[in-house]
């Protein structure tokens, strides 16, 4: 798996989707793996050092669990690489070590409801 390049000042950080599907198409287990991985990264967020009680509740904006159809995913913002390189390496090595599919993409906001 090649490492994505660092964004320049004019580029937005990319998002990396770690999908809960192995390279041979099997569904990754346990079923809550995405929430566990994102939970482990919850302290990596803007202002985390200055937050008081309950700061651990919620996910980091740099590492968010989601689903694409029926596939569990974790969306990892490339800004995490600059914020905390060891955290970036942790999530990328998790994907590699578990043979998970990794895709560069952009998470689009939900369409406004009519």
Jmol script that loads the backbone (N, CA, C; Angstrom):
load data "model"
ATOM      1  N   UNK A   1       0.850  -1.156   0.000  1.00  0.00           N
ATOM      2  CA  UNK A   1       0.000   0.000   0.000  1.00  0.00           C
ATOM      3  C   UNK A   1       0.897   1.219   0.000  1.00  0.00           C
ATOM      4  N   UNK A   2       0.737   2.101  -0.989  1.00  0.00           N
ATOM      5  CA  UNK A   2       1.565   3.291  -1.033  1.00  0.00           C
ATOM      6  C   UNK A   2       0.982   4.371  -0.147  1.00  0.00           C
ATOM      7  N   UNK A   3       1.866   5.212   0.397  1.00  0.00           N
ATOM      8  CA  UNK A   3       1.427   6.290   1.269  1.00  0.00           C
ATOM      9  C   UNK A   3       0.977   7.464   0.429  1.00  0.00           C
ATOM     10  N   UNK A   4      -0.178   8.070   0.761  1.00  0.00           N
ATOM     11  CA  UNK A   4      -0.603   9.255   0.050  1.00  0.00           C
ATOM     12  C   UNK A   4       0.374  10.393   0.338  1.00  0.00           C
ATOM     13  N   UNK A   5       0.535  11.294  -0.638  1.00  0.00           N
ATOM     14  CA  UNK A   5       1.446  12.407  -0.433  1.00  0.00           C
ATOM     15  C   UNK A   5       0.819  13.464   0.453  1.00  0.00           C
ATOM     16  N   UNK A   6       1.686  14.305   1.054  1.00  0.00           N
ATOM     17  CA  UNK A   6       1.199  15.372   1.914  1.00  0.00           C
ATOM     18  C   UNK A   6       0.534  16.434   1.052  1.00  0.00           C
ATOM     19  N   UNK A   7      -0.571  17.049   1.554  1.00  0.00           N
ATOM     20  CA  UNK A   7      -1.223  18.091   0.773  1.00  0.00           C
ATOM     21  C   UNK A   7      -0.391  19.366   0.780  1.00  0.00           C
ATOM     22  N   UNK A   8      -0.465  20.126  -0.311  1.00  0.00           N
ATOM     23  CA  UNK A   8       0.193  21.424  -0.349  1.00  0.00           C
ATOM     24  C   UNK A   8      -0.744  22.444   0.271  1.00  0.00           C
ATOM     25  N   UNK A   9      -0.261  23.682   0.392  1.00  0.00           N
ATOM     26  CA  UNK A   9      -1.052  24.735   1.025  1.00  0.00           C
ATOM     27  C   UNK A   9      -2.348  25.012   0.266  1.00  0.00           C
ATOM     28  N   UNK A  10      -2.367  24.754  -1.046  1.00  0.00           N
ATOM     29  CA  UNK A  10      -3.568  25.030  -1.832  1.00  0.00           C
ATOM     30  C   UNK A  10      -4.509  23.837  -1.918  1.00  0.00           C
ATOM     31  N   UNK A  11      -4.073  22.672  -1.504  1.00  0.00           N
ATOM     32  CA  UNK A  11      -4.905  21.475  -1.562  1.00  0.00           C
ATOM     33  C   UNK A  11      -5.625  21.265  -0.242  1.00  0.00           C
ATOM     34  N   UNK A  12      -6.853  20.750  -0.334  1.00  0.00           N
ATOM     35  CA  UNK A  12      -7.530  20.296   0.876  1.00  0.00           C
ATOM     36  C   UNK A  12      -6.972  18.930   1.235  1.00  0.00           C
ATOM     37  N   UNK A  13      -6.899  18.633   2.526  1.00  0.00           N
ATOM     38  CA  UNK A  13      -6.471  17.273   2.886  1.00  0.00           C
ATOM     39  C   UNK A  13      -7.436  16.246   2.301  1.00  0.00           C
ATOM     40  N   UNK A  14      -6.881  15.153   1.865  1.00  0.00           N
ATOM     41  CA  UNK A  14      -7.701  14.078   1.313  1.00  0.00           C
ATOM     42  C   UNK A  14      -8.283  13.245   2.429  1.00  0.00           C
ATOM     43  N   UNK A  15      -9.247  12.467   2.058  1.00  0.00           N
ATOM     44  CA  UNK A  15      -9.837  11.516   2.989  1.00  0.00           C
ATOM     45  C   UNK A  15      -9.554  10.117   2.477  1.00  0.00           C
ATOM     46  N   UNK A  16      -9.177   9.277   3.395  1.00  0.00           N
ATOM     47  CA  UNK A  16      -8.877   7.886   3.097  1.00  0.00           C
ATOM     48  C   UNK A  16      -9.980   7.043   3.719  1.00  0.00           C
ATOM     49  N   UNK A  17     -10.604   6.198   2.925  1.00  0.00           N
ATOM     50  CA  UNK A  17     -11.654   5.311   3.416  1.00  0.00           C
ATOM     51  C   UNK A  17     -11.050   3.937   3.648  1.00  0.00           C
ATOM     52  N   UNK A  18     -11.051   3.522   4.898  1.00  0.00           N
ATOM     53  CA  UNK A  18     -10.656   2.158   5.230  1.00  0.00           C
ATOM     54  C   UNK A  18     -11.948   1.362   5.258  1.00  0.00           C
ATOM     55  N   UNK A  19     -12.080   0.430   4.342  1.00  0.00           N
ATOM     56  CA  UNK A  19     -13.315  -0.332   4.199  1.00  0.00           C
ATOM     57  C   UNK A  19     -13.218  -1.658   4.943  1.00  0.00           C
ATOM     58  N   UNK A  20     -14.338  -2.077   5.502  1.00  0.00           N
ATOM     59  CA  UNK A  20     -14.397  -3.319   6.256  1.00  0.00           C
ATOM     60  C   UNK A  20     -14.529  -4.540   5.375  1.00  0.00           C
ATOM     61  N   UNK A  21     -13.732  -4.556   4.310  1.00  0.00           N
ATOM     62  CA  UNK A  21     -13.710  -5.673   3.367  1.00  0.00           C
ATOM     63  C   UNK A  21     -12.252  -5.975   3.077  1.00  0.00           C
ATOM     64  N   UNK A  22     -11.877  -7.235   3.183  1.00  0.00           N
ATOM     65  CA  UNK A  22     -10.496  -7.621   2.912  1.00  0.00           C
ATOM     66  C   UNK A  22     -10.243  -7.634   1.411  1.00  0.00           C
ATOM     67  N   UNK A  23      -8.987  -7.735   1.035  1.00  0.00           N
ATOM     68  CA  UNK A  23      -8.646  -7.711  -0.394  1.00  0.00           C
ATOM     69  C   UNK A  23      -9.266  -8.874  -1.160  1.00  0.00           C
ATOM     70  N   UNK A  24      -9.603  -9.960  -0.454  1.00  0.00           N
ATOM     71  CA  UNK A  24     -10.257 -11.085  -1.146  1.00  0.00           C
ATOM     72  C   UNK A  24     -11.789 -11.045  -1.017  1.00  0.00           C
ATOM     73  N   UNK A  25     -12.330  -9.909  -0.532  1.00  0.00           N
ATOM     74  CA  UNK A  25     -13.780  -9.713  -0.527  1.00  0.00           C
ATOM     75  C   UNK A  25     -14.522 -10.153   0.720  1.00  0.00           C
ATOM     76  N   UNK A  26     -13.799 -10.643   1.740  1.00  0.00           N
ATOM     77  CA  UNK A  26     -14.479 -11.076   2.961  1.00  0.00           C
ATOM     78  C   UNK A  26     -14.801  -9.882   3.857  1.00  0.00           C
ATOM     79  N   UNK A  27     -15.936  -9.942   4.559  1.00  0.00           N
ATOM     80  CA  UNK A  27     -16.316  -8.907   5.512  1.00  0.00           C
ATOM     81  C   UNK A  27     -15.427  -9.018   6.740  1.00  0.00           C
ATOM     82  N   UNK A  28     -14.863  -7.886   7.161  1.00  0.00           N
ATOM     83  CA  UNK A  28     -13.978  -7.868   8.315  1.00  0.00           C
ATOM     84  C   UNK A  28     -14.794  -7.951   9.595  1.00  0.00           C
ATOM     85  N   UNK A  29     -14.303  -8.707  10.548  1.00  0.00           N
ATOM     86  CA  UNK A  29     -14.944  -8.875  11.854  1.00  0.00           C
ATOM     87  C   UNK A  29     -13.982  -8.457  12.946  1.00  0.00           C
ATOM     88  N   UNK A  30     -14.446  -7.973  14.082  1.00  0.00           N
ATOM     89  CA  UNK A  30     -15.830  -7.953  14.560  1.00  0.00           C
ATOM     90  C   UNK A  30     -16.637  -6.854  13.873  1.00  0.00           C
ATOM     91  N   UNK A  31     -17.945  -6.945  13.991  1.00  0.00           N
ATOM     92  CA  UNK A  31     -18.822  -6.024  13.275  1.00  0.00           C
ATOM     93  C   UNK A  31     -18.692  -4.580  13.745  1.00  0.00           C
ATOM     94  N   UNK A  32     -18.161  -4.346  14.938  1.00  0.00           N
ATOM     95  CA  UNK A  32     -18.001  -2.980  15.443  1.00  0.00           C
ATOM     96  C   UNK A  32     -16.563  -2.467  15.316  1.00  0.00           C
ATOM     97  N   UNK A  33     -15.798  -3.038  14.399  1.00  0.00           N
ATOM     98  CA  UNK A  33     -14.398  -2.660  14.252  1.00  0.00           C
ATOM     99  C   UNK A  33     -14.233  -1.179  13.951  1.00  0.00           C
ATOM    100  N   UNK A  34     -15.126  -0.599  13.131  1.00  0.00           N
ATOM    101  CA  UNK A  34     -14.995   0.807  12.736  1.00  0.00           C
ATOM    102  C   UNK A  34     -15.177   1.733  13.937  1.00  0.00           C
ATOM    103  N   UNK A  35     -16.157   1.428  14.764  1.00  0.00           N
ATOM    104  CA  UNK A  35     -16.398   2.235  15.954  1.00  0.00           C
ATOM    105  C   UNK A  35     -15.229   2.107  16.941  1.00  0.00           C
ATOM    106  N   UNK A  36     -14.675   0.906  17.044  1.00  0.00           N
ATOM    107  CA  UNK A  36     -13.533   0.699  17.941  1.00  0.00           C
ATOM    108  C   UNK A  36     -12.312   1.479  17.473  1.00  0.00           C
ATOM    109  N   UNK A  37     -12.006   1.400  16.180  1.00  0.00           N
ATOM    110  CA  UNK A  37     -10.848   2.108  15.642  1.00  0.00           C
ATOM    111  C   UNK A  37     -11.027   3.616  15.792  1.00  0.00           C
ATOM    112  N   UNK A  38     -12.191   4.125  15.418  1.00  0.00           N
ATOM    113  CA  UNK A  38     -12.449   5.564  15.543  1.00  0.00           C
ATOM    114  C   UNK A  38     -12.447   5.988  17.008  1.00  0.00           C
ATOM    115  N   UNK A  39     -12.947   5.142  17.882  1.00  0.00           N
ATOM    116  CA  UNK A  39     -12.931   5.449  19.308  1.00  0.00           C
ATOM    117  C   UNK A  39     -11.515   5.563  19.842  1.00  0.00           C
ATOM    118  N   UNK A  40     -10.624   4.719  19.361  1.00  0.00           N
ATOM    119  CA  UNK A  40      -9.228   4.789  19.790  1.00  0.00           C
ATOM    120  C   UNK A  40      -8.568   6.090  19.346  1.00  0.00           C
ATOM    121  N   UNK A  41      -9.090   6.693  18.293  1.00  0.00           N
ATOM    122  CA  UNK A  41      -8.531   7.938  17.764  1.00  0.00           C
ATOM    123  C   UNK A  41      -9.292   9.174  18.253  1.00  0.00           C
ATOM    124  N   UNK A  42     -10.256   9.011  19.158  1.00  0.00           N
ATOM    125  CA  UNK A  42     -11.142  10.115  19.552  1.00  0.00           C
ATOM    126  C   UNK A  42     -10.422  11.300  20.186  1.00  0.00           C
ATOM    127  N   UNK A  43      -9.258  11.079  20.779  1.00  0.00           N
ATOM    128  CA  UNK A  43      -8.547  12.191  21.420  1.00  0.00           C
ATOM    129  C   UNK A  43      -7.823  13.077  20.418  1.00  0.00           C
ATOM    130  N   UNK A  44      -7.690  12.650  19.179  1.00  0.00           N
ATOM    131  CA  UNK A  44      -7.005  13.445  18.171  1.00  0.00           C
ATOM    132  C   UNK A  44      -8.015  14.337  17.465  1.00  0.00           C
ATOM    133  N   UNK A  45      -8.193  15.531  18.046  1.00  0.00           N
ATOM    134  CA  UNK A  45      -9.129  16.495  17.481  1.00  0.00           C
ATOM    135  C   UNK A  45      -8.711  17.898  17.874  1.00  0.00           C
ATOM    136  N   UNK A  46      -9.226  18.879  17.152  1.00  0.00           N
ATOM    137  CA  UNK A  46      -8.860  20.261  17.484  1.00  0.00           C
ATOM    138  C   UNK A  46      -9.230  20.585  18.926  1.00  0.00           C
ATOM    139  N   UNK A  47      -8.297  21.172  19.664  1.00  0.00           N
ATOM    140  CA  UNK A  47      -8.541  21.592  21.032  1.00  0.00           C
ATOM    141  C   UNK A  47      -8.628  20.474  22.046  1.00  0.00           C
ATOM    142  N   UNK A  48      -8.228  19.288  21.716  1.00  0.00           N
ATOM    143  CA  UNK A  48      -8.385  18.145  22.626  1.00  0.00           C
ATOM    144  C   UNK A  48      -7.658  18.345  23.946  1.00  0.00           C
ATOM    145  N   UNK A  49      -6.533  19.019  23.941  1.00  0.00           N
ATOM    146  CA  UNK A  49      -5.774  19.219  25.181  1.00  0.00           C
ATOM    147  C   UNK A  49      -6.489  20.170  26.132  1.00  0.00           C
ATOM    148  N   UNK A  50      -7.339  21.042  25.596  1.00  0.00           N
ATOM    149  CA  UNK A  50      -7.996  22.057  26.412  1.00  0.00           C
ATOM    150  C   UNK A  50      -9.418  21.678  26.794  1.00  0.00           C
ATOM    151  N   UNK A  51      -9.823  20.481  26.509  1.00  0.00           N
ATOM    152  CA  UNK A  51     -11.199  20.086  26.782  1.00  0.00           C
ATOM    153  C   UNK A  51     -11.295  19.484  28.180  1.00  0.00           C
ATOM    154  N   UNK A  52     -12.429  19.686  28.812  1.00  0.00           N
ATOM    155  CA  UNK A  52     -12.632  19.223  30.180  1.00  0.00           C
ATOM    156  C   UNK A  52     -13.283  17.858  30.234  1.00  0.00           C
ATOM    157  N   UNK A  53     -13.995  17.593  31.337  1.00  0.00           N
ATOM    158  CA  UNK A  53     -14.672  16.302  31.510  1.00  0.00           C
ATOM    159  C   UNK A  53     -15.614  16.004  30.346  1.00  0.00           C
ATOM    160  N   UNK A  54     -15.639  14.764  29.950  1.00  0.00           N
ATOM    161  CA  UNK A  54     -16.512  14.347  28.854  1.00  0.00           C
ATOM    162  C   UNK A  54     -15.914  14.573  27.481  1.00  0.00           C
ATOM    163  N   UNK A  55     -14.680  15.089  27.415  1.00  0.00           N
ATOM    164  CA  UNK A  55     -14.044  15.367  26.130  1.00  0.00           C
ATOM    165  C   UNK A  55     -13.825  14.100  25.317  1.00  0.00           C
ATOM    166  N   UNK A  56     -13.784  12.961  25.988  1.00  0.00           N
ATOM    167  CA  UNK A  56     -13.542  11.701  25.298  1.00  0.00           C
ATOM    168  C   UNK A  56     -14.786  11.194  24.571  1.00  0.00           C
ATOM    169  N   UNK A  57     -15.927  11.809  24.843  1.00  0.00           N
ATOM    170  CA  UNK A  57     -17.171  11.347  24.236  1.00  0.00           C
ATOM    171  C   UNK A  57     -17.282  11.919  22.832  1.00  0.00           C
ATOM    172  N   UNK A  58     -17.417  11.077  21.863  1.00  0.00           N
ATOM    173  CA  UNK A  58     -17.524  11.501  20.475  1.00  0.00           C
ATOM    174  C   UNK A  58     -16.274  11.122  19.703  1.00  0.00           C
ATOM    175  N   UNK A  59     -16.366  11.237  18.389  1.00  0.00           N
ATOM    176  CA  UNK A  59     -15.264  10.856  17.515  1.00  0.00           C
ATOM    177  C   UNK A  59     -14.468  12.079  17.086  1.00  0.00           C
ATOM    178  N   UNK A  60     -13.241  11.852  16.735  1.00  0.00           N
ATOM    179  CA  UNK A  60     -12.395  12.891  16.172  1.00  0.00           C
ATOM    180  C   UNK A  60     -12.890  13.217  14.763  1.00  0.00           C
ATOM    181  N   UNK A  61     -12.831  14.480  14.346  1.00  0.00           N
ATOM    182  CA  UNK A  61     -13.193  14.788  12.963  1.00  0.00           C
ATOM    183  C   UNK A  61     -12.182  14.233  11.962  1.00  0.00           C
ATOM    184  N   UNK A  62     -11.034  13.755  12.452  1.00  0.00           N
ATOM    185  CA  UNK A  62     -10.011  13.190  11.590  1.00  0.00           C
ATOM    186  C   UNK A  62     -10.168  11.689  11.376  1.00  0.00           C
ATOM    187  N   UNK A  63     -11.062  11.042  12.114  1.00  0.00           N
ATOM    188  CA  UNK A  63     -11.201   9.586  12.033  1.00  0.00           C
ATOM    189  C   UNK A  63     -12.632   9.226  12.441  1.00  0.00           C
ATOM    190  N   UNK A  64     -13.499   9.045  11.461  1.00  0.00           N
ATOM    191  CA  UNK A  64     -14.929   8.920  11.707  1.00  0.00           C
ATOM    192  C   UNK A  64     -15.457   7.589  11.140  1.00  0.00           C
ATOM    193  N   UNK A  65     -16.202   6.844  11.951  1.00  0.00           N
ATOM    194  CA  UNK A  65     -16.819   5.620  11.410  1.00  0.00           C
ATOM    195  C   UNK A  65     -18.049   5.984  10.589  1.00  0.00           C
ATOM    196  N   UNK A  66     -18.284   5.227   9.546  1.00  0.00           N
ATOM    197  CA  UNK A  66     -19.460   5.432   8.704  1.00  0.00           C
ATOM    198  C   UNK A  66     -19.742   4.129   7.967  1.00  0.00           C
ATOM    199  N   UNK A  67     -20.743   4.147   7.124  1.00  0.00           N
ATOM    200  CA  UNK A  67     -21.051   2.998   6.269  1.00  0.00           C
ATOM    201  C   UNK A  67     -21.255   3.492   4.851  1.00  0.00           C
ATOM    202  N   UNK A  68     -20.833   2.681   3.920  1.00  0.00           N
ATOM    203  CA  UNK A  68     -21.124   2.921   2.505  1.00  0.00           C
ATOM    204  C   UNK A  68     -21.927   1.713   2.053  1.00  0.00           C
ATOM    205  N   UNK A  69     -23.229   1.933   1.950  1.00  0.00           N
ATOM    206  CA  UNK A  69     -24.101   0.792   1.698  1.00  0.00           C
ATOM    207  C   UNK A  69     -24.080  -0.096   2.916  1.00  0.00           C
ATOM    208  N   UNK A  70     -23.728  -1.358   2.726  1.00  0.00           N
ATOM    209  CA  UNK A  70     -23.652  -2.299   3.849  1.00  0.00           C
ATOM    210  C   UNK A  70     -22.221  -2.517   4.332  1.00  0.00           C
ATOM    211  N   UNK A  71     -21.290  -1.702   3.838  1.00  0.00           N
ATOM    212  CA  UNK A  71     -19.884  -1.865   4.200  1.00  0.00           C
ATOM    213  C   UNK A  71     -19.495  -0.835   5.253  1.00  0.00           C
ATOM    214  N   UNK A  72     -19.022  -1.323   6.397  1.00  0.00           N
ATOM    215  CA  UNK A  72     -18.514  -0.432   7.445  1.00  0.00           C
ATOM    216  C   UNK A  72     -17.199   0.160   6.969  1.00  0.00           C
ATOM    217  N   UNK A  73     -16.984   1.434   7.309  1.00  0.00           N
ATOM    218  CA  UNK A  73     -15.770   2.129   6.908  1.00  0.00           C
ATOM    219  C   UNK A  73     -15.325   3.064   8.022  1.00  0.00           C
ATOM    220  N   UNK A  74     -14.081   3.469   7.936  1.00  0.00           N
ATOM    221  CA  UNK A  74     -13.570   4.562   8.748  1.00  0.00           C
ATOM    222  C   UNK A  74     -12.991   5.574   7.767  1.00  0.00           C
ATOM    223  N   UNK A  75     -13.446   6.814   7.894  1.00  0.00           N
ATOM    224  CA  UNK A  75     -12.940   7.892   7.054  1.00  0.00           C
ATOM    225  C   UNK A  75     -11.829   8.589   7.831  1.00  0.00           C
ATOM    226  N   UNK A  76     -10.627   8.565   7.275  1.00  0.00           N
ATOM    227  CA  UNK A  76      -9.466   9.159   7.932  1.00  0.00           C
ATOM    228  C   UNK A  76      -9.039  10.381   7.121  1.00  0.00           C
ATOM    229  N   UNK A  77      -9.090  11.544   7.762  1.00  0.00           N
ATOM    230  CA  UNK A  77      -8.677  12.768   7.105  1.00  0.00           C
ATOM    231  C   UNK A  77      -7.159  12.842   7.119  1.00  0.00           C
ATOM    232  N   UNK A  78      -6.581  13.164   5.983  1.00  0.00           N
ATOM    233  CA  UNK A  78      -5.127  13.199   5.867  1.00  0.00           C
ATOM    234  C   UNK A  78      -4.492  14.255   6.776  1.00  0.00           C
ATOM    235  N   UNK A  79      -5.270  15.200   7.270  1.00  0.00           N
ATOM    236  CA  UNK A  79      -4.746  16.196   8.213  1.00  0.00           C
ATOM    237  C   UNK A  79      -4.218  15.524   9.479  1.00  0.00           C
ATOM    238  N   UNK A  80      -4.700  14.326   9.784  1.00  0.00           N
ATOM    239  CA  UNK A  80      -4.214  13.583  10.944  1.00  0.00           C
ATOM    240  C   UNK A  80      -2.715  13.320  10.836  1.00  0.00           C
ATOM    241  N   UNK A  81      -2.239  13.159   9.615  1.00  0.00           N
ATOM    242  CA  UNK A  81      -0.805  12.897   9.397  1.00  0.00           C
ATOM    243  C   UNK A  81       0.046  14.033   9.962  1.00  0.00           C
ATOM    244  N   UNK A  82      -0.372  15.271   9.742  1.00  0.00           N
ATOM    245  CA  UNK A  82       0.363  16.430  10.257  1.00  0.00           C
ATOM    246  C   UNK A  82       0.148  16.597  11.756  1.00  0.00           C
ATOM    247  N   UNK A  83      -1.096  16.408  12.206  1.00  0.00           N
ATOM    248  CA  UNK A  83      -1.434  16.591  13.611  1.00  0.00           C
ATOM    249  C   UNK A  83      -0.697  15.594  14.502  1.00  0.00           C
ATOM    250  N   UNK A  84      -0.729  14.330  14.106  1.00  0.00           N
ATOM    251  CA  UNK A  84      -0.105  13.276  14.915  1.00  0.00           C
ATOM    252  C   UNK A  84       0.323  12.124  14.012  1.00  0.00           C
ATOM    253  N   UNK A  85       1.564  12.179  13.514  1.00  0.00           N
ATOM    254  CA  UNK A  85       2.039  11.143  12.587  1.00  0.00           C
ATOM    255  C   UNK A  85       1.919   9.720  13.127  1.00  0.00           C
ATOM    256  N   UNK A  86       2.100   9.532  14.431  1.00  0.00           N
ATOM    257  CA  UNK A  86       1.998   8.174  14.980  1.00  0.00           C
ATOM    258  C   UNK A  86       0.554   7.662  14.912  1.00  0.00           C
ATOM    259  N   UNK A  87      -0.424   8.540  15.095  1.00  0.00           N
ATOM    260  CA  UNK A  87      -1.830   8.143  14.977  1.00  0.00           C
ATOM    261  C   UNK A  87      -2.140   7.767  13.529  1.00  0.00           C
ATOM    262  N   UNK A  88      -1.619   8.564  12.587  1.00  0.00           N
ATOM    263  CA  UNK A  88      -1.793   8.264  11.160  1.00  0.00           C
ATOM    264  C   UNK A  88      -1.214   6.879  10.844  1.00  0.00           C
ATOM    265  N   UNK A  89       0.009   6.659  11.307  1.00  0.00           N
ATOM    266  CA  UNK A  89       0.642   5.362  11.064  1.00  0.00           C
ATOM    267  C   UNK A  89      -0.164   4.226  11.686  1.00  0.00           C
ATOM    268  N   UNK A  90      -0.721   4.459  12.863  1.00  0.00           N
ATOM    269  CA  UNK A  90      -1.516   3.434  13.537  1.00  0.00           C
ATOM    270  C   UNK A  90      -2.708   3.004  12.682  1.00  0.00           C
ATOM    271  N   UNK A  91      -3.493   3.975  12.190  1.00  0.00           N
ATOM    272  CA  UNK A  91      -4.688   3.598  11.421  1.00  0.00           C
ATOM    273  C   UNK A  91      -4.320   2.998  10.068  1.00  0.00           C
ATOM    274  N   UNK A  92      -3.270   3.519   9.439  1.00  0.00           N
ATOM    275  CA  UNK A  92      -2.875   2.961   8.150  1.00  0.00           C
ATOM    276  C   UNK A  92      -2.273   1.557   8.313  1.00  0.00           C
ATOM    277  N   UNK A  93      -1.514   1.352   9.386  1.00  0.00           N
ATOM    278  CA  UNK A  93      -0.978   0.010   9.649  1.00  0.00           C
ATOM    279  C   UNK A  93      -2.091  -0.962  10.035  1.00  0.00           C
ATOM    280  N   UNK A  94      -3.124  -0.477  10.731  1.00  0.00           N
ATOM    281  CA  UNK A  94      -4.284  -1.314  11.044  1.00  0.00           C
ATOM    282  C   UNK A  94      -4.899  -1.841   9.750  1.00  0.00           C
ATOM    283  N   UNK A  95      -5.080  -0.949   8.795  1.00  0.00           N
ATOM    284  CA  UNK A  95      -5.658  -1.353   7.507  1.00  0.00           C
ATOM    285  C   UNK A  95      -4.755  -2.367   6.803  1.00  0.00           C
ATOM    286  N   UNK A  96      -3.467  -2.084   6.764  1.00  0.00           N
ATOM    287  CA  UNK A  96      -2.536  -2.987   6.084  1.00  0.00           C
ATOM    288  C   UNK A  96      -2.458  -4.339   6.780  1.00  0.00           C
ATOM    289  N   UNK A  97      -2.321  -4.329   8.114  1.00  0.00           N
ATOM    290  CA  UNK A  97      -2.168  -5.566   8.868  1.00  0.00           C
ATOM    291  C   UNK A  97      -3.391  -6.471   8.772  1.00  0.00           C
ATOM    292  N   UNK A  98      -4.573  -5.852   8.576  1.00  0.00           N
ATOM    293  CA  UNK A  98      -5.806  -6.631   8.486  1.00  0.00           C
ATOM    294  C   UNK A  98      -6.274  -6.827   7.044  1.00  0.00           C
ATOM    295  N   UNK A  99      -5.409  -6.457   6.087  1.00  0.00           N
ATOM    296  CA  UNK A  99      -5.670  -6.670   4.663  1.00  0.00           C
ATOM    297  C   UNK A  99      -6.970  -5.999   4.214  1.00  0.00           C
ATOM    298  N   UNK A 100      -7.246  -4.786   4.765  1.00  0.00           N
ATOM    299  CA  UNK A 100      -8.471  -4.079   4.426  1.00  0.00           C
ATOM    300  C   UNK A 100      -8.270  -3.208   3.193  1.00  0.00           C
ATOM    301  N   UNK A 101      -9.328  -3.055   2.424  1.00  0.00           N
ATOM    302  CA  UNK A 101      -9.288  -2.207   1.245  1.00  0.00           C
ATOM    303  C   UNK A 101      -9.253  -0.745   1.679  1.00  0.00           C
ATOM    304  N   UNK A 102      -8.386   0.028   1.027  1.00  0.00           N
ATOM    305  CA  UNK A 102      -8.223   1.447   1.323  1.00  0.00           C
ATOM    306  C   UNK A 102      -8.439   2.222   0.031  1.00  0.00           C
ATOM    307  N   UNK A 103      -9.292   3.257   0.104  1.00  0.00           N
ATOM    308  CA  UNK A 103      -9.643   4.046  -1.072  1.00  0.00           C
ATOM    309  C   UNK A 103      -9.534   5.522  -0.729  1.00  0.00           C
ATOM    310  N   UNK A 104      -8.929   6.299  -1.623  1.00  0.00           N
ATOM    311  CA  UNK A 104      -8.942   7.747  -1.467  1.00  0.00           C
ATOM    312  C   UNK A 104     -10.233   8.263  -2.057  1.00  0.00           C
ATOM    313  N   UNK A 105     -10.905   9.134  -1.331  1.00  0.00           N
ATOM    314  CA  UNK A 105     -12.171   9.678  -1.805  1.00  0.00           C
ATOM    315  C   UNK A 105     -12.464  10.955  -1.045  1.00  0.00           C
ATOM    316  N   UNK A 106     -13.622  11.505  -1.289  1.00  0.00           N
ATOM    317  CA  UNK A 106     -14.065  12.703  -0.596  1.00  0.00           C
ATOM    318  C   UNK A 106     -15.469  12.445  -0.070  1.00  0.00           C
ATOM    319  N   UNK A 107     -15.653  12.621   1.231  1.00  0.00           N
ATOM    320  CA  UNK A 107     -16.951  12.429   1.842  1.00  0.00           C
ATOM    321  C   UNK A 107     -17.796  13.657   1.563  1.00  0.00           C
ATOM    322  N   UNK A 108     -18.899  13.486   0.866  1.00  0.00           N
ATOM    323  CA  UNK A 108     -19.766  14.605   0.512  1.00  0.00           C
ATOM    324  C   UNK A 108     -20.802  14.816   1.591  1.00  0.00           C
ATOM    325  N   UNK A 109     -21.184  16.075   1.847  1.00  0.00           N
ATOM    326  CA  UNK A 109     -22.225  16.329   2.848  1.00  0.00           C
ATOM    327  C   UNK A 109     -23.560  15.789   2.369  1.00  0.00           C
ATOM    328  N   UNK A 110     -24.451  15.500   3.324  1.00  0.00           N
ATOM    329  CA  UNK A 110     -25.789  15.053   2.957  1.00  0.00           C
ATOM    330  C   UNK A 110     -26.515  16.134   2.187  1.00  0.00           C
ATOM    331  N   UNK A 111     -27.339  15.729   1.244  1.00  0.00           N
ATOM    332  CA  UNK A 111     -28.134  16.678   0.465  1.00  0.00           C
ATOM    333  C   UNK A 111     -29.163  17.327   1.374  1.00  0.00           C
ATOM    334  N   UNK A 112     -29.445  18.623   1.140  1.00  0.00           N
ATOM    335  CA  UNK A 112     -30.482  19.263   1.973  1.00  0.00           C
ATOM    336  C   UNK A 112     -31.830  18.604   1.758  1.00  0.00           C
ATOM    337  N   UNK A 113     -32.565  18.505   2.844  1.00  0.00           N
ATOM    338  CA  UNK A 113     -33.885  17.879   2.749  1.00  0.00           C
ATOM    339  C   UNK A 113     -34.909  18.896   2.286  1.00  0.00           C
ATOM    340  N   UNK A 114     -35.772  18.467   1.417  1.00  0.00           N
ATOM    341  CA  UNK A 114     -36.790  19.395   0.870  1.00  0.00           C
ATOM    342  C   UNK A 114     -37.986  19.496   1.780  1.00  0.00           C
TER     343      UNK A 114
END
end "model"
wireframe off; spacefill off
backbone 0.3
color backbone group
